[in-house]
Amino acid sequence: MPNKPEEKSEEKKTDVATVKMNVAISEFNDSAYFASYADFPEKFPDAEIEPGLNEAMKGIVGGLKGKVTSSKESKLGKSSCRDFEATGKYRLLMHYSRVAFA
């Protein structure tokens, strides 16, 4: 991130459990950068990981009333990730690490 991010945490109820969502946000010039993660209490089946990451990406971009401009699957260690860039209210580049679905 280009400067020190503001960090926030809050409890969110999901279909699986109530989890602590952790977010770090940094704004710089006309862009905003953020990283977000939540640790779920149990492992998700492998078949649900990629669809879940795709839905998370769509939800985030939809909240910005934006459009995905690039997206690719990746790995951080053994964890599946979704790297994407989108335009909207903010330009967003996100590396979905410490995946909520790992």
BAZA-168492 format. One record per atom (N, C-alpha, C): residue in three letters; x, y, z; atom name; residue number from 1. Coordinates in nm, 4 decimals. Layout:
BEGIN
   aa        c1        c2        c3  at    i
  ALA         X         Y         Z  CA  NUM
...
! end
This chain:
BEGIN
   aa        c1        c2        c3  at    i
  MET    0.0844   -0.1175    0.0000   N    1
  MET    0.0000    0.0000    0.0000  CA    1
  MET    0.0889    0.1239    0.0000   C    1
  PRO    0.0428    0.2270   -0.0657   N    2
  PRO    0.1285    0.3445   -0.0806  CA    2
  PRO    0.1492    0.4248    0.0474   C    2
  ASN    0.0615    0.4095    0.1465   N    3
  ASN    0.0808    0.4770    0.2744  CA    3
  ASN    0.0207    0.3898    0.3848   C    3
  LYS    0.0360    0.4336    0.5089   N    4
  LYS   -0.0118    0.3522    0.6209  CA    4
  LYS   -0.1644    0.3370    0.6138   C    4
  PRO   -0.2135    0.2119    0.6124   N    5
  PRO   -0.3584    0.1914    0.6015  CA    5
  PRO   -0.4308    0.2122    0.7336   C    5
  GLU   -0.5583    0.2458    0.7219   N    6
  GLU   -0.6477    0.2491    0.8367  CA    6
  GLU   -0.6998    0.1064    0.8539   C    6
  GLU   -0.6911    0.0538    0.9753   N    7
  GLU   -0.7340   -0.0843    0.9998  CA    7
  GLU   -0.8633   -0.0874    1.0802   C    7
  LYS   -0.9550   -0.1757    1.0384   N    8
  LYS   -1.0832   -0.1913    1.1053  CA    8
  LYS   -1.1161   -0.3389    1.1187   C    8
  SER   -1.1943   -0.3721    1.2201   N    9
  SER   -1.2450   -0.5083    1.2394  CA    9
  SER   -1.3897   -0.5001    1.2845   C    9
  GLU   -1.4714   -0.5942    1.2384   N   10
  GLU   -1.6083   -0.6019    1.2872  CA   10
  GLU   -1.6605   -0.7442    1.2696   C   10
  GLU   -1.7551   -0.7797    1.3540   N   11
  GLU   -1.8179   -0.9111    1.3475  CA   11
  GLU   -1.9231   -0.9107    1.2369   C   11
  LYS   -1.9225   -1.0161    1.1534   N   12
  LYS   -2.0207   -1.0309    1.0462  CA   12
  LYS   -2.0844   -1.1683    1.0554   C   12
  LYS   -2.2153   -1.1725    1.0426   N   13
  LYS   -2.2863   -1.2999    1.0400  CA   13
  LYS   -2.2860   -1.3508    0.8965   C   13
  THR   -2.2436   -1.4751    0.8766   N   14
  THR   -2.2434   -1.5380    0.7452  CA   14
  THR   -2.3326   -1.6618    0.7502   C   14
  ASP   -2.3453   -1.7286    0.6373   N   15
  ASP   -2.4231   -1.8529    0.6327  CA   15
  ASP   -2.3585   -1.9630    0.7163   C   15
  VAL   -2.2275   -1.9518    0.7386   N   16
  VAL   -2.1527   -2.0560    0.8089  CA   16
  VAL   -2.1376   -2.0270    0.9574   C   16
  ALA   -2.1038   -1.9038    0.9901   N   17
  ALA   -2.0760   -1.8661    1.1293  CA   17
  ALA   -2.0645   -1.7145    1.1388   C   17
  THR   -2.0606   -1.6625    1.2596   N   18
  THR   -2.0269   -1.5219    1.2798  CA   18
  THR   -1.8755   -1.5142    1.2848   C   18
  VAL   -1.8178   -1.4297    1.1998   N   19
  VAL   -1.6723   -1.4209    1.1893  CA   19
  VAL   -1.6265   -1.2768    1.2073   C   19
  LYS   -1.5027   -1.2614    1.2467   N   20
  LYS   -1.4414   -1.1293    1.2592  CA   20
  LYS   -1.3809   -1.0928    1.1240   C   20
  MET   -1.4327   -0.9863    1.0629   N   21
  MET   -1.3804   -0.9367    0.9359  CA   21
  MET   -1.2738   -0.8315    0.9669   C   21
  ASN   -1.1582   -0.8454    0.9081   N   22
  ASN   -1.0465   -0.7528    0.9267  CA   22
  ASN   -1.0177   -0.6847    0.7937   C   22
  VAL   -1.0081   -0.5514    0.7955   N   23
  VAL   -0.9876   -0.4744    0.6735  CA   23
  VAL   -0.8797   -0.3698    0.6981   C   23
  ALA   -0.7928   -0.3510    0.5989   N   24
  ALA   -0.6945   -0.2431    0.5985  CA   24
  ALA   -0.7183   -0.1623    0.4711   C   24
  ILE   -0.7376   -0.0306    0.4847   N   25
  ILE   -0.7706    0.0553    0.3710  CA   25
  ILE   -0.6703    0.1701    0.3632   C   25
  SER   -0.6218    0.1956    0.2417   N   26
  SER   -0.5285    0.3050    0.2176  CA   26
  SER   -0.5755    0.3818    0.0945   C   26
  GLU   -0.5917    0.5131    0.1075   N   27
  GLU   -0.6276    0.5967   -0.0067  CA   27
  GLU   -0.5054    0.6771   -0.0478   C   27
  PHE   -0.4860    0.6875   -0.1785   N   28
  PHE   -0.3702    0.7601   -0.2320  CA   28
  PHE   -0.4081    0.8189   -0.3669   C   28
  ASN   -0.3917    0.9491   -0.3816   N   29
  ASN   -0.4325    1.0200   -0.5026  CA   29
  ASN   -0.5789    0.9883   -0.5311   C   29
  ASP   -0.6100    0.9356   -0.6477   N   30
  ASP   -0.7493    0.9046   -0.6803  CA   30
  ASP   -0.7791    0.7554   -0.6714   C   30
  SER   -0.6979    0.6815   -0.5951   N   31
  SER   -0.7154    0.5369   -0.5813  CA   31
  SER   -0.7316    0.4984   -0.4352   C   31
  ALA   -0.7935    0.3821   -0.4135   N   32
  ALA   -0.8057    0.3243   -0.2799  CA   32
  ALA   -0.7579    0.1807   -0.2874   C   32
  TYR   -0.6840    0.1374   -0.1868   N   33
  TYR   -0.6306    0.0021   -0.1802  CA   33
  TYR   -0.6807   -0.0605   -0.0512   C   33
  PHE   -0.7144   -0.1901   -0.0571   N   34
  PHE   -0.7500   -0.2537    0.0683  CA   34
  PHE   -0.7200   -0.4022    0.0648   C   34
  ALA   -0.7018   -0.4547    0.1822   N   35
  ALA   -0.6858   -0.5986    0.2027  CA   35
  ALA   -0.7858   -0.6375    0.3102   C   35
  SER   -0.8456   -0.7536    0.2932   N   36
  SER   -0.9482   -0.7976    0.3873  CA   36
  SER   -0.9364   -0.9469    0.4075   C   36
  TYR   -0.9625   -0.9919    0.5305   N   37
  TYR   -0.9654   -1.1358    0.5558  CA   37
  TYR   -1.0561   -1.1669    0.6729   C   37
  ALA   -1.0990   -1.2909    0.6756   N   38
  ALA   -1.1764   -1.3446    0.7879  CA   38
  ALA   -1.1377   -1.4903    0.8028   C   38
  ASP   -1.1208   -1.5352    0.9249   N   39
  ASP   -1.0900   -1.6757    0.9509  CA   39
  ASP   -1.2188   -1.7467    0.9889   C   39
  PHE   -1.2586   -1.8437    0.9078   N   40
  PHE   -1.3783   -1.9212    0.9347  CA   40
  PHE   -1.3430   -2.0405    1.0219   C   40
  PRO   -1.4401   -2.0925    1.0992   N   41
  PRO   -1.4104   -2.1976    1.1957  CA   41
  PRO   -1.3839   -2.3361    1.1362   C   41
  GLU   -1.4173   -2.3560    1.0091   N   42
  GLU   -1.3946   -2.4879    0.9514  CA   42
  GLU   -1.3495   -2.4748    0.8063   C   42
  LYS   -1.2916   -2.5818    0.7553   N   43
  LYS   -1.2429   -2.5834    0.6175  CA   43
  LYS   -1.3604   -2.5981    0.5214   C   43
  PHE   -1.3540   -2.5232    0.4110   N   44
  PHE   -1.4556   -2.5349    0.3074  CA   44
  PHE   -1.4151   -2.6453    0.2108   C   44
  PRO   -1.5119   -2.7168    0.1543   N   45
  PRO   -1.4778   -2.8166    0.0518  CA   45
  PRO   -1.4086   -2.7491   -0.0666   C   45
  ASP   -1.3090   -2.8170   -0.1234   N   46
  ASP   -1.2325   -2.7596   -0.2342  CA   46
  ASP   -1.3217   -2.7092   -0.3472   C   46
  ALA   -1.4297   -2.7803   -0.3757   N   47
  ALA   -1.5188   -2.7419   -0.4857  CA   47
  ALA   -1.5893   -2.6084   -0.4604   C   47
  GLU   -1.5925   -2.5604   -0.3369   N   48
  GLU   -1.6603   -2.4349   -0.3050  CA   48
  GLU   -1.5665   -2.3142   -0.3021   C   48
  ILE   -1.4351   -2.3371   -0.3059   N   49
  ILE   -1.3405   -2.2268   -0.2875  CA   49
  ILE   -1.3423   -2.1283   -0.4031   C   49
  GLU   -1.3179   -2.1734   -0.5259   N   50
  GLU   -1.3134   -2.0813   -0.6396  CA   50
  GLU   -1.4479   -2.0121   -0.6634   C   50
  PRO   -1.5605   -2.0856   -0.6610   N   51
  PRO   -1.6888   -2.0147   -0.6753  CA   51
  PRO   -1.7112   -1.9116   -0.5638   C   51
  GLY   -1.6677   -1.9428   -0.4430   N   52
  GLY   -1.6822   -1.8490   -0.3315  CA   52
  GLY   -1.5982   -1.7243   -0.3502   C   52
  LEU   -1.4750   -1.7405   -0.3981   N   53
  LEU   -1.3893   -1.6247   -0.4251  CA   53
  LEU   -1.4479   -1.5389   -0.5363   C   53
  ASN   -1.5033   -1.6034   -0.6378   N   54
  ASN   -1.5648   -1.5310   -0.7483  CA   54
  ASN   -1.6856   -1.4497   -0.6996   C   54
  GLU   -1.7664   -1.5093   -0.6145   N   55
  GLU   -1.8831   -1.4393   -0.5601  CA   55
  GLU   -1.8406   -1.3234   -0.4694   C   55
  ALA   -1.7343   -1.3433   -0.3907   N   56
  ALA   -1.6837   -1.2357   -0.3053  CA   56
  ALA   -1.6375   -1.1178   -0.3906   C   56
  MET   -1.5661   -1.1469   -0.4986   N   57
  MET   -1.5201   -1.0424   -0.5893  CA   57
  MET   -1.6398   -0.9669   -0.6476   C   57
  LYS   -1.7395   -1.0389   -0.6955   N   58
  LYS   -1.8588   -0.9751   -0.7533  CA   58
  LYS   -1.9300   -0.8884   -0.6497   C   58
  GLY   -1.9365   -0.9351   -0.5257   N   59
  GLY   -2.0016   -0.8579   -0.4203  CA   59
  GLY   -1.9297   -0.7283   -0.3896   C   59
  ILE   -1.7981   -0.7351   -0.3836   N   60
  ILE   -1.7184   -0.6154   -0.3557  CA   60
  ILE   -1.7329   -0.5149   -0.4688   C   60
  VAL   -1.7179   -0.5610   -0.5921   N   61
  VAL   -1.7264   -0.4714   -0.7076  CA   61
  VAL   -1.8691   -0.4184   -0.7233   C   61
  GLY   -1.9680   -0.5009   -0.6972   N   62
  GLY   -2.1067   -0.4563   -0.7039  CA   62
  GLY   -2.1352   -0.3465   -0.6034   C   62
  GLY   -2.0734   -0.3561   -0.4853   N   63
  GLY   -2.0889   -0.2529   -0.3838  CA   63
  GLY   -2.0313   -0.1198   -0.4274   C   63
  LEU   -1.9360   -0.1230   -0.5195   N   64
  LEU   -1.8768   -0.0011   -0.5745  CA   64
  LEU   -1.9484    0.0441   -0.7006   C   64
  LYS   -2.0518   -0.0324   -0.7391   N   65
  LYS   -2.1213   -0.0083   -0.8660  CA   65
  LYS   -2.0189   -0.0036   -0.9783   C   65
  GLY   -1.9279   -0.1010   -0.9744   N   66
  GLY   -1.8167   -0.1026   -1.0681  CA   66
  GLY   -1.8200   -0.2179   -1.1650   C   66
  LYS   -1.7077   -0.2360   -1.2328   N   67
  LYS   -1.6918   -0.3392   -1.3339  CA   67
  LYS   -1.5540   -0.4020   -1.3179   C   67
  VAL   -1.5468   -0.5350   -1.3201   N   68
  VAL   -1.4191   -0.6061   -1.3125  CA   68
  VAL   -1.3459   -0.5844   -1.4450   C   68
  THR   -1.2204   -0.5366   -1.4380   N   69
  THR   -1.1412   -0.5149   -1.5591  CA   69
  THR   -1.0382   -0.6256   -1.5808   C   69
  SER   -1.0013   -0.6964   -1.4749   N   70
  SER   -0.9145   -0.8137   -1.4889  CA   70
  SER   -0.9331   -0.9013   -1.3654   C   70
  SER   -0.9160   -1.0329   -1.3856   N   71
  SER   -0.9327   -1.1273   -1.2758  CA   71
  SER   -0.8531   -1.2528   -1.3067   C   71
  LYS   -0.7842   -1.3062   -1.2057   N   72
  LYS   -0.7132   -1.4329   -1.2252  CA   72
  LYS   -0.7037   -1.5072   -1.0930   C   72
  GLU   -0.7007   -1.6391   -1.1033   N   73
  GLU   -0.6814   -1.7234   -0.9860  CA   73
  GLU   -0.5333   -1.7260   -0.9540   C   73
  SER   -0.5004   -1.7342   -0.8253   N   74
  SER   -0.3607   -1.7448   -0.7847  CA   74
  SER   -0.3537   -1.8207   -0.6525   C   74
  LYS   -0.2349   -1.8366   -0.6010   N   75
  LYS   -0.2125   -1.9064   -0.4743  CA   75
  LYS   -0.1245   -1.8215   -0.3849   C   75
  LEU   -0.1504   -1.8267   -0.2569   N   76
  LEU   -0.0627   -1.7697   -0.1555  CA   76
  LEU   -0.0322   -1.8855   -0.0629   C   76
  GLY    0.0855   -1.9447   -0.0818   N   77
  GLY    0.1138   -2.0706   -0.0129  CA   77
  GLY    0.0181   -2.1761   -0.0650   C   77
  LYS   -0.0562   -2.2395    0.0239   N   78
  LYS   -0.1553   -2.3396   -0.0166  CA   78
  LYS   -0.2945   -2.2799   -0.0337   C   78
  SER   -0.3103   -2.1527   -0.0010   N   79
  SER   -0.4421   -2.0893   -0.0066  CA   79
  SER   -0.4742   -2.0362   -0.1456   C   79
  SER   -0.5952   -2.0611   -0.1889   N   80
  SER   -0.6423   -2.0066   -0.3162  CA   80
  SER   -0.6718   -1.8597   -0.2994   C   80
  CYS   -0.6421   -1.7828   -0.4027   N   81
  CYS   -0.6647   -1.6387   -0.4026  CA   81
  CYS   -0.7320   -1.5976   -0.5322   C   81
  ARG   -0.7880   -1.4808   -0.5319   N   82
  ARG   -0.8436   -1.4188   -0.6531  CA   82
  ARG   -0.7826   -1.2801   -0.6605   C   82
  ASP   -0.6994   -1.2565   -0.7620   N   83
  ASP   -0.6422   -1.1245   -0.7859  CA   83
  ASP   -0.7309   -1.0556   -0.8885   C   83
  PHE   -0.7762   -0.9358   -0.8573   N   84
  PHE   -0.8589   -0.8665   -0.9555  CA   84
  PHE   -0.8425   -0.7161   -0.9454   C   84
  GLU   -0.8789   -0.6513   -1.0545   N   85
  GLU   -0.8799   -0.5071   -1.0603  CA   85
  GLU   -1.0161   -0.4663   -1.1146   C   85
  ALA   -1.0694   -0.3576   -1.0621   N   86
  ALA   -1.2020   -0.3124   -1.1030  CA   86
  ALA   -1.2072   -0.1610   -1.1021   C   86
  THR   -1.3021   -0.1075   -1.1743   N   87
  THR   -1.3284    0.0350   -1.1709  CA   87
  THR   -1.4667    0.0558   -1.1103   C   87
  GLY   -1.4869    0.1700   -1.0533   N   88
  GLY   -1.6144    0.2016   -0.9907  CA   88
  GLY   -1.5995    0.3343   -0.9209   C   88
  LYS   -1.6628    0.3462   -0.8053   N   89
  LYS   -1.6468    0.4677   -0.7261  CA   89
  LYS   -1.4991    0.4882   -0.6949   C   89
  TYR   -1.4308    0.3803   -0.6692   N   90
  TYR   -1.2857    0.3790   -0.6504  CA   90
  TYR   -1.2272    0.2812   -0.7494   C   90
  ARG   -1.1011    0.2981   -0.7842   N   91
  ARG   -1.0289    0.1964   -0.8597  CA   91
  ARG   -0.9731    0.1022   -0.7556   C   91
  LEU   -0.9942   -0.0262   -0.7743   N   92
  LEU   -0.9646   -0.1239   -0.6708  CA   92
  LEU   -0.8719   -0.2309   -0.7234   C   92
  LEU   -0.7638   -0.2560   -0.6527   N   93
  LEU   -0.6760   -0.3691   -0.6818  CA   93
  LEU   -0.6690   -0.4499   -0.5547   C   93
  MET   -0.7079   -0.5756   -0.5620   N   94
  MET   -0.7196   -0.6558   -0.4410  CA   94
  MET   -0.6536   -0.7910   -0.4596   C   94
  HIS   -0.5761   -0.8301   -0.3636   N   95
  HIS   -0.5219   -0.9654   -0.3585  CA   95
  HIS   -0.5923   -1.0322   -0.2416   C   95
  TYR   -0.6781   -1.1246   -0.2705   N   96
  TYR   -0.7611   -1.1882   -0.1683  CA   96
  TYR   -0.6789   -1.2973   -0.1015   C   96
  SER   -0.5995   -1.2604   -0.0022   N   97
  SER   -0.5149   -1.3571    0.0647  CA   97
  SER   -0.5731   -1.3911    0.2027   C   97
  ARG   -0.5130   -1.4900    0.2650   N   98
  ARG   -0.5656   -1.5446    0.3900  CA   98
  ARG   -0.7155   -1.5629    0.3719   C   98
  VAL   -0.7425   -1.6373    0.2709   N   99
  VAL   -0.8755   -1.6479    0.2130  CA   99
  VAL   -0.9787   -1.6977    0.3120   C   99
  ALA   -1.0941   -1.6369    0.3053   N  100
  ALA   -1.2046   -1.6764    0.3907  CA  100
  ALA   -1.2503   -1.8178    0.3617   C  100
  PHE   -1.2109   -1.8717    0.2476   N  101
  PHE   -1.2552   -2.0044    0.2076  CA  101
  PHE   -1.1463   -2.1095    0.2212   C  101
  ALA   -1.0328   -2.0746    0.2823   N  102
  ALA   -0.9211   -2.1684    0.2933  CA  102
  ALA   -0.9430   -2.2670    0.4050   C  102
! end
